[in-house]
Amino acid sequence: MSNQTIFNVEGTVKSVIEPEDISKDPKKKMLKGGVVLTCDFSTDKYQNYQEIMFDAWNKQNEQVKKLNKGDKVEVAFGIRSNKFKDRYFTNLNVISVKILESQAELFDEKETEDDLPF
């Protein structure tokens, strides 16, 4: 078990990135997908909306695939940086996703309201 610090952020799903196998070894799958959130970090003085991309690896893709555009979610994530040829690359890796408000549920409620005969 690692001593990784876990961070949390809330936001609205902008897009879900379909997982693809990025392994070079056909015997070992490495599925990488992700989710892009629009997060509101606004203050009283400034509006500050940020789009943040989170990587989802292997099992975390199952959680991410359940998301719909417009869902309000909380993502728990870890931060990882790697050095490659004197440059650093930082990734935000999904640990878990909690749906706070689902667009699918809102859509279902609107459909049933519109079906009323009066």
N, CA, C and O atoms as CSV, one atom per row, in Angstrom:
chain,resi,resn,atom,element,x,y,z
A,1,MET,N,N,0.842,-1.178,0.000
A,1,MET,CA,C,0.000,0.000,0.000
A,1,MET,C,C,0.884,1.237,0.000
A,1,MET,O,O,1.857,1.313,0.751
A,2,SER,N,N,0.542,2.208,-0.847
A,2,SER,CA,C,1.367,3.406,-0.948
A,2,SER,C,C,0.888,4.473,0.035
A,2,SER,O,O,-0.226,4.414,0.555
A,3,ASN,N,N,1.751,5.435,0.268
A,3,ASN,CA,C,1.424,6.563,1.136
A,3,ASN,C,C,1.025,7.773,0.301
A,3,ASN,O,O,1.352,8.907,0.652
A,4,GLN,N,N,0.331,7.538,-0.788
A,4,GLN,CA,C,-0.065,8.602,-1.697
A,4,GLN,C,C,-1.113,9.494,-1.041
A,4,GLN,O,O,-2.056,9.010,-0.415
A,5,THR,N,N,-0.933,10.797,-1.193
A,5,THR,CA,C,-1.926,11.753,-0.723
A,5,THR,C,C,-3.096,11.763,-1.696
A,5,THR,O,O,-2.898,11.785,-2.911
A,6,ILE,N,N,-4.303,11.747,-1.169
A,6,ILE,CA,C,-5.507,11.745,-1.998
A,6,ILE,C,C,-6.131,13.133,-1.946
A,6,ILE,O,O,-6.337,13.701,-0.873
A,7,PHE,N,N,-6.427,13.664,-3.123
A,7,PHE,CA,C,-7.068,14.963,-3.261
A,7,PHE,C,C,-8.482,14.749,-3.789
A,7,PHE,O,O,-8.763,13.731,-4.421
A,8,ASN,N,N,-9.375,15.711,-3.531
A,8,ASN,CA,C,-10.752,15.640,-4.016
A,8,ASN,C,C,-11.114,16.949,-4.694
A,8,ASN,O,O,-10.698,18.026,-4.267
A,9,VAL,N,N,-11.902,16.835,-5.767
A,9,VAL,CA,C,-12.403,18.026,-6.445
A,9,VAL,C,C,-13.797,17.714,-6.983
A,9,VAL,O,O,-14.078,16.596,-7.416
A,10,GLU,N,N,-14.660,18.724,-6.945
A,10,GLU,CA,C,-16.001,18.587,-7.512
A,10,GLU,C,C,-16.059,19.347,-8.819
A,10,GLU,O,O,-15.413,20.382,-8.985
A,11,GLY,N,N,-16.844,18.820,-9.746
A,11,GLY,CA,C,-16.993,19.498,-11.023
A,11,GLY,C,C,-18.099,18.864,-11.841
A,11,GLY,O,O,-18.788,17.949,-11.391
A,12,THR,N,N,-18.252,19.374,-13.062
A,12,THR,CA,C,-19.249,18.896,-14.006
A,12,THR,C,C,-18.534,18.188,-15.148
A,12,THR,O,O,-17.566,18.704,-15.706
A,13,VAL,N,N,-19.023,16.998,-15.488
A,13,VAL,CA,C,-18.387,16.223,-16.549
A,13,VAL,C,C,-18.565,16.945,-17.884
A,13,VAL,O,O,-19.684,17.218,-18.318
A,14,LYS,N,N,-17.436,17.245,-18.521
A,14,LYS,CA,C,-17.463,17.833,-19.862
A,14,LYS,C,C,-17.377,16.740,-20.915
A,14,LYS,O,O,-18.080,16.786,-21.925
A,15,SER,N,N,-16.503,15.743,-20.677
A,15,SER,CA,C,-16.390,14.625,-21.611
A,15,SER,C,C,-15.765,13.428,-20.912
A,15,SER,O,O,-15.055,13.558,-19.915
A,16,VAL,N,N,-16.055,12.253,-21.471
A,16,VAL,CA,C,-15.475,11.002,-21.003
A,16,VAL,C,C,-14.597,10.473,-22.127
A,16,VAL,O,O,-15.035,10.392,-23.274
A,17,ILE,N,N,-13.373,10.117,-21.806
A,17,ILE,CA,C,-12.427,9.624,-22.795
A,17,ILE,C,C,-12.456,8.100,-22.758
A,17,ILE,O,O,-12.165,7.486,-21.732
A,18,GLU,N,N,-12.809,7.504,-23.886
A,18,GLU,CA,C,-12.908,6.049,-23.983
A,18,GLU,C,C,-11.552,5.407,-23.710
A,18,GLU,O,O,-10.528,5.903,-24.180
A,19,PRO,N,N,-11.535,4.308,-22.955
A,19,PRO,CA,C,-10.257,3.648,-22.681
A,19,PRO,C,C,-9.678,2.982,-23.925
A,19,PRO,O,O,-10.403,2.441,-24.760
A,20,GLU,N,N,-8.355,3.037,-24.023
A,20,GLU,CA,C,-7.661,2.326,-25.093
A,20,GLU,C,C,-6.477,1.591,-24.494
A,20,GLU,O,O,-5.907,2.013,-23.488
A,21,ASP,N,N,-6.119,0.488,-25.127
A,21,ASP,CA,C,-5.001,-0.326,-24.655
A,21,ASP,C,C,-3.707,0.300,-25.150
A,21,ASP,O,O,-3.457,0.342,-26.355
A,22,ILE,N,N,-2.879,0.791,-24.222
A,22,ILE,CA,C,-1.633,1.452,-24.619
A,22,ILE,C,C,-0.409,0.586,-24.353
A,22,ILE,O,O,0.721,1.061,-24.472
A,23,SER,N,N,-0.621,-0.687,-23.991
A,23,SER,CA,C,0.524,-1.558,-23.703
A,23,SER,C,C,1.199,-1.987,-25.003
A,23,SER,O,O,0.563,-2.073,-26.053
A,24,LYS,N,N,2.473,-2.248,-24.909
A,24,LYS,CA,C,3.226,-2.739,-26.054
A,24,LYS,C,C,3.269,-4.262,-26.062
A,24,LYS,O,O,3.650,-4.880,-27.056
A,25,ASP,N,N,2.878,-4.849,-24.956
A,25,ASP,CA,C,2.863,-6.298,-24.814
A,25,ASP,C,C,1.418,-6.789,-24.971
A,25,ASP,O,O,0.569,-6.453,-24.145
A,26,PRO,N,N,1.124,-7.580,-26.018
A,26,PRO,CA,C,-0.261,-8.027,-26.221
A,26,PRO,C,C,-0.801,-8.923,-25.102
A,26,PRO,O,O,-2.012,-9.118,-24.998
A,27,LYS,N,N,0.082,-9.465,-24.270
A,27,LYS,CA,C,-0.350,-10.324,-23.168
A,27,LYS,C,C,-0.782,-9.522,-21.946
A,27,LYS,O,O,-1.498,-10.030,-21.083
A,28,LYS,N,N,-0.346,-8.271,-21.879
A,28,LYS,CA,C,-0.655,-7.445,-20.708
A,28,LYS,C,C,-1.412,-6.198,-21.158
A,28,LYS,O,O,-0.889,-5.385,-21.920
A,29,LYS,N,N,-2.638,-6.058,-20.683
A,29,LYS,CA,C,-3.427,-4.881,-21.050
A,29,LYS,C,C,-3.161,-3.728,-20.093
A,29,LYS,O,O,-3.085,-3.914,-18.878
A,30,MET,N,N,-3.023,-2.546,-20.655
A,30,MET,CA,C,-2.951,-1.305,-19.875
A,30,MET,C,C,-3.978,-0.359,-20.471
A,30,MET,O,O,-3.705,0.337,-21.449
A,31,LEU,N,N,-5.153,-0.340,-19.875
A,31,LEU,CA,C,-6.226,0.496,-20.390
A,31,LEU,C,C,-6.143,1.895,-19.802
A,31,LEU,O,O,-6.149,2.071,-18.583
A,32,LYS,N,N,-6.065,2.892,-20.687
A,32,LYS,CA,C,-6.018,4.282,-20.243
A,32,LYS,C,C,-7.197,5.025,-20.855
A,32,LYS,O,O,-7.364,5.081,-22.073
A,33,GLY,N,N,-8.002,5.589,-19.976
A,33,GLY,CA,C,-9.123,6.425,-20.377
A,33,GLY,C,C,-9.075,7.671,-19.529
A,33,GLY,O,O,-8.023,8.026,-18.997
A,34,GLY,N,N,-10.200,8.337,-19.400
A,34,GLY,CA,C,-10.188,9.513,-18.551
A,34,GLY,C,C,-11.499,10.259,-18.559
A,34,GLY,O,O,-12.475,9.852,-19.189
A,35,VAL,N,N,-11.490,11.350,-17.848
A,35,VAL,CA,C,-12.650,12.224,-17.763
A,35,VAL,C,C,-12.159,13.668,-17.667
A,35,VAL,O,O,-11.160,13.961,-17.010
A,36,VAL,N,N,-12.885,14.559,-18.338
A,36,VAL,CA,C,-12.584,15.986,-18.260
A,36,VAL,C,C,-13.710,16.650,-17.479
A,36,VAL,O,O,-14.885,16.509,-17.819
A,37,LEU,N,N,-13.333,17.381,-16.424
A,37,LEU,CA,C,-14.310,18.111,-15.603
A,37,LEU,C,C,-14.159,19.606,-15.811
A,37,LEU,O,O,-13.058,20.107,-16.037
A,38,THR,N,N,-15.274,20.309,-15.734
A,38,THR,CA,C,-15.250,21.759,-15.623
A,38,THR,C,C,-15.474,22.066,-14.151
A,38,THR,O,O,-16.507,21.714,-13.582
A,39,CYS,N,N,-14.492,22.727,-13.541
A,39,CYS,CA,C,-14.538,23.011,-12.106
A,39,CYS,C,C,-14.638,24.508,-11.880
A,39,CYS,O,O,-14.001,25.297,-12.578
A,40,ASP,N,N,-15.442,24.891,-10.903
A,40,ASP,CA,C,-15.640,26.302,-10.573
A,40,ASP,C,C,-14.807,26.644,-9.348
A,40,ASP,O,O,-15.119,26.227,-8.233
A,41,PHE,N,N,-13.740,27.409,-9.570
A,41,PHE,CA,C,-12.885,27.872,-8.481
A,41,PHE,C,C,-13.065,29.372,-8.272
A,41,PHE,O,O,-12.146,30.062,-7.831
A,42,SER,N,N,-14.256,29.869,-8.593
A,42,SER,CA,C,-14.520,31.302,-8.515
A,42,SER,C,C,-14.527,31.792,-7.075
A,42,SER,O,O,-14.820,31.046,-6.141
A,43,THR,N,N,-14.196,33.063,-6.927
A,43,THR,CA,C,-14.265,33.738,-5.633
A,43,THR,C,C,-15.239,34.891,-5.765
A,43,THR,O,O,-15.851,35.078,-6.817
A,44,ASP,N,N,-15.384,35.666,-4.699
A,44,ASP,CA,C,-16.255,36.838,-4.761
A,44,ASP,C,C,-15.778,37.841,-5.809
A,44,ASP,O,O,-16.588,38.546,-6.410
A,45,LYS,N,N,-14.465,37.905,-6.027
A,45,LYS,CA,C,-13.898,38.891,-6.949
A,45,LYS,C,C,-13.748,38.390,-8.382
A,45,LYS,O,O,-13.916,39.163,-9.326
A,46,TYR,N,N,-13.435,37.113,-8.555
A,46,TYR,CA,C,-13.067,36.612,-9.882
A,46,TYR,C,C,-13.816,35.337,-10.231
A,46,TYR,O,O,-14.025,34.461,-9.392
A,47,GLN,N,N,-14.220,35.259,-11.515
A,47,GLN,CA,C,-14.755,33.998,-12.016
A,47,GLN,C,C,-13.576,33.174,-12.491
A,47,GLN,O,O,-12.698,33.681,-13.189
A,48,ASN,N,N,-13.553,31.909,-12.117
A,48,ASN,CA,C,-12.428,31.058,-12.469
A,48,ASN,C,C,-12.931,29.638,-12.721
A,48,ASN,O,O,-13.046,28.839,-11.792
A,49,TYR,N,N,-13.224,29.334,-13.972
A,49,TYR,CA,C,-13.630,27.987,-14.367
A,49,TYR,C,C,-12.442,27.318,-15.035
A,49,TYR,O,O,-11.822,27.892,-15.931
A,50,GLN,N,N,-12.124,26.107,-14.600
A,50,GLN,CA,C,-10.994,25.375,-15.151
A,50,GLN,C,C,-11.471,24.029,-15.683
A,50,GLN,O,O,-12.300,23.362,-15.065
A,51,GLU,N,N,-10.941,23.643,-16.828
A,51,GLU,CA,C,-11.166,22.297,-17.338
A,51,GLU,C,C,-9.970,21.454,-16.926
A,51,GLU,O,O,-8.823,21.798,-17.213
A,52,ILE,N,N,-10.251,20.348,-16.252
A,52,ILE,CA,C,-9.189,19.491,-15.721
A,52,ILE,C,C,-9.391,18.076,-16.247
A,52,ILE,O,O,-10.487,17.520,-16.173
A,53,MET,N,N,-8.307,17.501,-16.783
A,53,MET,CA,C,-8.347,16.134,-17.317
A,53,MET,C,C,-7.747,15.184,-16.294
A,53,MET,O,O,-6.656,15.426,-15.777
A,54,PHE,N,N,-8.463,14.101,-16.003
A,54,PHE,CA,C,-8.004,13.069,-15.085
A,54,PHE,C,C,-7.817,11.777,-15.864
A,54,PHE,O,O,-8.676,11.395,-16.659
A,55,ASP,N,N,-6.700,11.109,-15.639
A,55,ASP,CA,C,-6.451,9.809,-16.260
A,55,ASP,C,C,-7.122,8.719,-15.439
A,55,ASP,O,O,-7.124,8.762,-14.209
A,56,ALA,N,N,-7.692,7.741,-16.135
A,56,ALA,CA,C,-8.267,6.565,-15.482
A,56,ALA,C,C,-7.531,5.343,-16.027
A,56,ALA,O,O,-7.466,5.136,-17.239
A,57,TRP,N,N,-6.987,4.550,-15.134
A,57,TRP,CA,C,-6.215,3.370,-15.523
A,57,TRP,C,C,-6.954,2.116,-15.113
A,57,TRP,O,O,-7.464,2.015,-13.997
A,58,ASN,N,N,-7.008,1.167,-16.020
A,58,ASN,CA,C,-7.539,-0.174,-15.801
A,58,ASN,C,C,-8.882,-0.180,-15.072
A,58,ASN,O,O,-9.887,0.183,-15.682
A,59,LYS,N,N,-8.950,-0.573,-13.800
A,59,LYS,CA,C,-10.220,-0.723,-13.083
A,59,LYS,C,C,-10.980,0.595,-12.916
A,59,LYS,O,O,-12.210,0.590,-12.874
A,60,GLN,N,N,-10.277,1.711,-12.820
A,60,GLN,CA,C,-10.955,2.998,-12.645
A,60,GLN,C,C,-11.785,3.372,-13.875
A,60,GLN,O,O,-12.704,4.185,-13.775
A,61,ASN,N,N,-11.468,2.787,-15.031
A,61,ASN,CA,C,-12.261,3.050,-16.231
A,61,ASN,C,C,-13.701,2.591,-16.067
A,61,ASN,O,O,-14.604,3.171,-16.670
A,62,GLU,N,N,-13.933,1.559,-15.259
A,62,GLU,CA,C,-15.301,1.083,-15.025
A,62,GLU,C,C,-16.141,2.180,-14.368
A,62,GLU,O,O,-17.310,2.350,-14.713
A,63,GLN,N,N,-15.561,2.920,-13.433
A,63,GLN,CA,C,-16.274,4.019,-12.779
A,63,GLN,C,C,-16.509,5.167,-13.755
A,63,GLN,O,O,-17.593,5.748,-13.795
A,64,VAL,N,N,-15.486,5.486,-14.536
A,64,VAL,CA,C,-15.552,6.629,-15.450
A,64,VAL,C,C,-16.557,6.370,-16.577
A,64,VAL,O,O,-17.241,7.295,-17.017
A,65,LYS,N,N,-16.653,5.123,-17.049
A,65,LYS,CA,C,-17.569,4.807,-18.144
A,65,LYS,C,C,-19.034,5.018,-17.760
A,65,LYS,O,O,-19.882,5.160,-18.640
A,66,LYS,N,N,-19.343,5.040,-16.475
A,66,LYS,CA,C,-20.719,5.234,-16.019
A,66,LYS,C,C,-21.139,6.711,-16.044
A,66,LYS,O,O,-22.312,7.025,-15.838
A,67,LEU,N,N,-20.199,7.600,-16.291
A,67,LEU,CA,C,-20.483,9.032,-16.245
A,67,LEU,C,C,-21.103,9.518,-17.544
A,67,LEU,O,O,-20.850,8.977,-18.620
A,68,ASN,N,N,-21.936,10.572,-17.411
A,68,ASN,CA,C,-22.553,11.217,-18.564
A,68,ASN,C,C,-22.168,12.695,-18.571
A,68,ASN,O,O,-21.913,13.293,-17.525
A,69,LYS,N,N,-22.133,13.258,-19.752
A,69,LYS,CA,C,-21.865,14.688,-19.876
A,69,LYS,C,C,-22.891,15.455,-19.036
A,69,LYS,O,O,-24.091,15.197,-19.127
A,70,GLY,N,N,-22.415,16.391,-18.226
A,70,GLY,CA,C,-23.300,17.182,-17.381
A,70,GLY,C,C,-23.460,16.663,-15.961
A,70,GLY,O,O,-23.976,17.381,-15.104
A,71,ASP,N,N,-23.026,15.424,-15.686
A,71,ASP,CA,C,-23.094,14.898,-14.323
A,71,ASP,C,C,-22.249,15.754,-13.390
A,71,ASP,O,O,-21.155,16.189,-13.750
A,72,LYS,N,N,-22.762,15.988,-12.200
A,72,LYS,CA,C,-21.981,16.647,-11.154
A,72,LYS,C,C,-21.323,15.536,-10.345
A,72,LYS,O,O,-22.002,14.643,-9.838
A,73,VAL,N,N,-19.986,15.596,-10.226
A,73,VAL,CA,C,-19.250,14.504,-9.595
A,73,VAL,C,C,-18.184,15.032,-8.643
A,73,VAL,O,O,-17.786,16.196,-8.686
A,74,GLU,N,N,-17.741,14.122,-7.783
A,74,GLU,CA,C,-16.565,14.372,-6.952
A,74,GLU,C,C,-15.544,13.309,-7.330
A,74,GLU,O,O,-15.831,12.113,-7.277
A,75,VAL,N,N,-14.348,13.755,-7.713
A,75,VAL,CA,C,-13.278,12.841,-8.100
A,75,VAL,C,C,-12.203,12.858,-7.024
A,75,VAL,O,O,-11.698,13.917,-6.651
A,76,ALA,N,N,-11.861,11.673,-6.530
A,76,ALA,CA,C,-10.703,11.513,-5.647
A,76,ALA,C,C,-9.557,11.109,-6.558
A,76,ALA,O,O,-9.705,10.210,-7.386
A,77,PHE,N,N,-8.409,11.773,-6.410
A,77,PHE,CA,C,-7.311,11.522,-7.331
A,77,PHE,C,C,-5.962,11.654,-6.647
A,77,PHE,O,O,-5.828,12.262,-5.585
A,78,GLY,N,N,-4.975,11.067,-7.291
A,78,GLY,CA,C,-3.588,11.188,-6.850
A,78,GLY,C,C,-2.798,11.908,-7.921
A,78,GLY,O,O,-3.185,11.921,-9.090
A,79,ILE,N,N,-1.703,12.499,-7.523
A,79,ILE,CA,C,-0.844,13.238,-8.446
A,79,ILE,C,C,0.449,12.456,-8.628
A,79,ILE,O,O,1.049,11.980,-7.664
A,80,ARG,N,N,0.865,12.333,-9.885
A,80,ARG,CA,C,2.104,11.622,-10.170
A,80,ARG,C,C,2.884,12.391,-11.235
A,80,ARG,O,O,2.316,12.813,-12.242
A,81,SER,N,N,4.178,12.570,-11.010
A,81,SER,CA,C,5.051,13.237,-11.981
A,81,SER,C,C,6.179,12.307,-12.387
A,81,SER,O,O,6.680,11.522,-11.581
A,82,ASN,N,N,6.564,12.406,-13.632
A,82,ASN,CA,C,7.670,11.626,-14.173
A,82,ASN,C,C,8.598,12.554,-14.942
A,82,ASN,O,O,8.159,13.525,-15.558
A,83,LYS,N,N,9.890,12.240,-14.894
A,83,LYS,CA,C,10.873,12.994,-15.652
A,83,LYS,C,C,11.242,12.189,-16.890
A,83,LYS,O,O,11.521,10.993,-16.807
A,84,PHE,N,N,11.238,12.861,-18.041
A,84,PHE,CA,C,11.611,12.225,-19.297
A,84,PHE,C,C,12.395,13.237,-20.123
A,84,PHE,O,O,11.867,14.284,-20.498
A,85,LYS,N,N,13.646,12.926,-20.401
A,85,LYS,CA,C,14.528,13.796,-21.192
A,85,LYS,C,C,14.534,15.230,-20.651
A,85,LYS,O,O,14.279,16.184,-21.386
A,86,ASP,N,N,14.823,15.361,-19.377
A,86,ASP,CA,C,14.926,16.662,-18.710
A,86,ASP,C,C,13.625,17.463,-18.681
A,86,ASP,O,O,13.658,18.673,-18.459
A,87,ARG,N,N,12.487,16.817,-18.900
A,87,ARG,CA,C,11.185,17.480,-18.777
A,87,ARG,C,C,10.339,16.692,-17.797
A,87,ARG,O,O,10.457,15.470,-17.697
A,88,TYR,N,N,9.495,17.393,-17.083
A,88,TYR,CA,C,8.591,16.744,-16.131
A,88,TYR,C,C,7.180,16.725,-16.698
A,88,TYR,O,O,6.724,17.695,-17.304
A,89,PHE,N,N,6.500,15.610,-16.491
A,89,PHE,CA,C,5.121,15.433,-16.908
A,89,PHE,C,C,4.306,15.031,-15.689
A,89,PHE,O,O,4.670,14.105,-14.964
A,90,THR,N,N,3.207,15.728,-15.470
A,90,THR,CA,C,2.377,15.487,-14.289
A,90,THR,C,C,1.014,14.969,-14.721
A,90,THR,O,O,0.405,15.495,-15.652
A,91,ASN,N,N,0.542,13.932,-14.037
A,91,ASN,CA,C,-0.758,13.341,-14.315
A,91,ASN,C,C,-1.602,13.343,-13.046
A,91,ASN,O,O,-1.091,13.188,-11.937
A,92,LEU,N,N,-2.906,13.521,-13.236
A,92,LEU,CA,C,-3.879,13.399,-12.158
A,92,LEU,C,C,-4.604,12.079,-12.393
A,92,LEU,O,O,-5.329,11.934,-13.377
A,93,ASN,N,N,-4.414,11.123,-11.499
A,93,ASN,CA,C,-4.939,9.773,-11.681
A,93,ASN,C,C,-6.154,9.515,-10.797
A,93,ASN,O,O,-6.100,9.671,-9.577
A,94,VAL,N,N,-7.252,9.114,-11.441
A,94,VAL,CA,C,-8.501,8.819,-10.732
A,94,VAL,C,C,-8.285,7.682,-9.740
A,94,VAL,O,O,-7.707,6.647,-10.070
A,95,ILE,N,N,-8.761,7.900,-8.520
A,95,ILE,CA,C,-8.806,6.835,-7.519
A,95,ILE,C,C,-10.252,6.354,-7.382
A,95,ILE,O,O,-10.519,5.152,-7.359
A,96,SER,N,N,-11.181,7.314,-7.291
A,96,SER,CA,C,-12.603,6.960,-7.248
A,96,SER,C,C,-13.431,8.138,-7.741
A,96,SER,O,O,-12.974,9.281,-7.759
A,97,VAL,N,N,-14.665,7.827,-8.143
A,97,VAL,CA,C,-15.598,8.844,-8.630
A,97,VAL,C,C,-16.919,8.661,-7.902
A,97,VAL,O,O,-17.430,7.546,-7.790
A,98,LYS,N,N,-17.468,9.763,-7.409
A,98,LYS,CA,C,-18.767,9.736,-6.743
A,98,LYS,C,C,-19.701,10.665,-7.510
A,98,LYS,O,O,-19.412,11.852,-7.664
A,99,ILE,N,N,-20.818,10.128,-7.991
A,99,ILE,CA,C,-21.792,10.951,-8.718
A,99,ILE,C,C,-22.653,11.682,-7.692
A,99,ILE,O,O,-23.312,11.052,-6.865
A,100,LEU,N,N,-22.642,13.011,-7.748
A,100,LEU,CA,C,-23.426,13.830,-6.830
A,100,LEU,C,C,-24.812,14.124,-7.402
A,100,LEU,O,O,-25.805,14.141,-6.675
A,101,GLU,N,N,-24.863,14.355,-8.721
A,101,GLU,CA,C,-26.126,14.631,-9.406
A,101,GLU,C,C,-25.995,14.117,-10.832
A,101,GLU,O,O,-25.133,14.571,-11.584
A,102,SER,N,N,-26.845,13.173,-11.200
A,102,SER,CA,C,-26.739,12.536,-12.505
A,102,SER,C,C,-27.640,13.219,-13.525
A,102,SER,O,O,-28.809,13.483,-13.244
A,103,GLN,N,N,-27.109,13.503,-14.693
A,103,GLN,CA,C,-27.910,14.060,-15.780
A,103,GLN,C,C,-28.926,13.030,-16.266
A,103,GLN,O,O,-30.024,13.399,-16.682
A,104,ALA,N,N,-28.580,11.760,-16.222
A,104,ALA,CA,C,-29.496,10.706,-16.658
A,104,ALA,C,C,-30.750,10.700,-15.784
A,104,ALA,O,O,-31.857,10.532,-16.296
A,105,GLU,N,N,-30.589,10.880,-14.471
A,105,GLU,CA,C,-31.738,10.912,-13.560
A,105,GLU,C,C,-32.607,12.124,-13.845
A,105,GLU,O,O,-33.833,12.019,-13.837
A,106,LEU,N,N,-31.988,13.286,-14.098
A,106,LEU,CA,C,-32.752,14.497,-14.400
A,106,LEU,C,C,-33.524,14.330,-15.694
A,106,LEU,O,O,-34.667,14.776,-15.793
A,107,PHE,N,N,-32.916,13.694,-16.689
A,107,PHE,CA,C,-33.571,13.467,-17.965
A,107,PHE,C,C,-34.769,12.548,-17.787
A,107,PHE,O,O,-35.824,12.800,-18.368
A,108,ASP,N,N,-34.632,11.484,-16.996
A,108,ASP,CA,C,-35.735,10.552,-16.742
A,108,ASP,C,C,-36.894,11.256,-16.052
A,108,ASP,O,O,-38.054,10.999,-16.374
A,109,GLU,N,N,-36.588,12.157,-15.092
A,109,GLU,CA,C,-37.642,12.884,-14.381
A,109,GLU,C,C,-38.399,13.795,-15.333
A,109,GLU,O,O,-39.622,13.896,-15.240
A,110,LYS,N,N,-37.696,14.464,-16.252
A,110,LYS,CA,C,-38.348,15.364,-17.211
A,110,LYS,C,C,-39.255,14.587,-18.146
A,110,LYS,O,O,-40.340,15.054,-18.493
A,111,GLU,N,N,-38.814,13.396,-18.560
A,111,GLU,CA,C,-39.639,12.571,-19.445
A,111,GLU,C,C,-40.948,12.194,-18.780
A,111,GLU,O,O,-42.003,12.261,-19.411
A,112,THR,N,N,-40.898,11.795,-17.506
A,112,THR,CA,C,-42.126,11.367,-16.827
A,112,THR,C,C,-43.055,12.546,-16.587
A,112,THR,O,O,-44.274,12.381,-16.610
A,113,GLU,N,N,-42.501,13.736,-16.357
A,113,GLU,CA,C,-43.338,14.915,-16.163
A,113,GLU,C,C,-44.052,15.284,-17.460
A,113,GLU,O,O,-45.210,15.699,-17.429
A,114,ASP,N,N,-43.374,15.137,-18.603
A,114,ASP,CA,C,-43.961,15.484,-19.895
A,114,ASP,C,C,-45.018,14.486,-20.337
A,114,ASP,O,O,-45.826,14.797,-21.212
A,115,ASP,N,N,-45.030,13.287,-19.749
A,115,ASP,CA,C,-45.988,12.259,-20.147
A,115,ASP,C,C,-47.346,12.419,-19.472
A,115,ASP,O,O,-48.252,11.627,-19.735
A,116,LEU,N,N,-47.509,13.406,-18.623
A,116,LEU,CA,C,-48.781,13.597,-17.929
A,116,LEU,C,C,-49.865,13.996,-18.923
A,116,LEU,O,O,-49.605,14.802,-19.817
A,117,PRO,N,N,-51.073,13.451,-18.790
A,117,PRO,CA,C,-52.127,13.717,-19.775
A,117,PRO,C,C,-52.776,15.102,-19.646
A,117,PRO,O,O,-53.603,15.466,-20.482
A,118,PHE,N,N,-52.422,15.868,-18.628
A,118,PHE,CA,C,-53.048,17.183,-18.453
A,118,PHE,C,C,-52.053,18.277,-18.375
A,118,PHE,O,O,-52.426,19.441,-18.228
